[in-house]
Amino acid sequence: MPSEWLRHRKKDQFHRLAKARGFRSRASFKLLQINKQYRVIQHGQSVLDLGAAPGGWMQAARQAVGTRGFVLGVDKQVIPSFPSSNVITLVGDIAEPEILEEIKEKGGQRSFDVILSDLTPNVSGVWEVDHARQIELARCAVRIGRSLLRPSGNMLVKVFQGSETKDFENEMRRLFRAFRIVKPPASRPESAELYFLGLGFVGDRAETGDNRLERRVCPKPSGAEMRPRSLVPSSSQ
């Protein structure tokens, strides 16, 4: 592992803070910062986290919903369990047709107040390819959201900036009363990631006309395996 990368990681304040506070990932701070500004998640709500490994966003979501809320994390990889009984995990592939029923069964047939997606493909190093794969994962998350998100619910989706970003923005924007583009301070300055935030789900108005987010099984883009967020080593875990 390059020594320069290690030096950069050691200097990363959010990595250090995550380790000190027992968060599994520095990404926890991204969600905490976004939630502080926009109140995406509120006490007592139910949250679905897609691509949740190793669980950093789930920890931040649990902090927001408290003991009366509910958090379900879904990932192809096993997510280490949590001590809280209202935080549970599901091993599953969001591109498989059975995933909706699996989420419904695991979540007690509930709809969700908030759906989160921090999905990232395994990067190839060819930006145009990686961007296209990530946008397809984002579209897949929104298709799931249209089936499982409650009316007036909120959705937060990571995107990579590129040629398809604007099209996806337009597709997602019309599903919500309000739409924001967010880059929290915890995102690395050099990162091309943004977060699309939809507030107040109004999916019915997207049922007419040409719609690239039609209700269908999410296709599995070639090579777009989900990459988990980095696990922060911590003796408290």
C-alpha positions, 0 to 999 in steps of 0.5 A: 500500500503506497506510503503517500496514501497512508499519510493522507489517510492518517491526516484525514480528520474524519477518518480519525473522528470516525475511529475515535467515536466508534463509527465504522466509516468516515461516511457517517459524517457525510450523513450526519452533516446532511441531516443536520442541514436538511432534517432528512431523517427524524426521530421515530422514522423508518430508514432503508439504507442500500449498499450499507456495508460496513454500516457507517450510515446505519449508525448515523441513521440510528442516531437520528431515529432513536430507540423508536425508529427502525433502520434496515441496511441491505448489502451483498456483503454481510454487515456486522450486527448492531447491539440495537434491536431496531437496527437490522441487516439483510444480505441481498443484491439490489439488482435481483428481482426478488430483492423487493420482497426480501426487503418487505419481509425483513422490514415487516411489510412496512414502507419507509420514511427515508431511503438512502443510497451510497452505492458505488461500483467497483471502479475500473479506472476508466472514468466514463465506464465508472460514471455510467455504472454508478448512475445505473446503480443510482437509478436502481436505488430510485426504482426501489424507492418508488416501490418502498418509499412512503408518500412525502418521504425523503431520499438521498442518493450518491452520484458521480459527476459526468455526462449522465448526471443531468439526465438522472437529476431530471428523472429524480427531480420530478419524483419529489416536491423539493430537490437539492444537490449536496456535497457535505464537508466530509466529502473529500474535496477532490472527490467527484461524488455529489448527493441528490436529495429528494424531499417530499415523495410524489411518485404518482406524478411520474407515472405518466409520459416518458419515464426512464425510471419505470417500475421494472426489475433493476438491470445488473450493469456489467461489472457494477459490483457494489463496493463497500464503504471503508471499514474504520479499524476501532478497538470499540467494535 
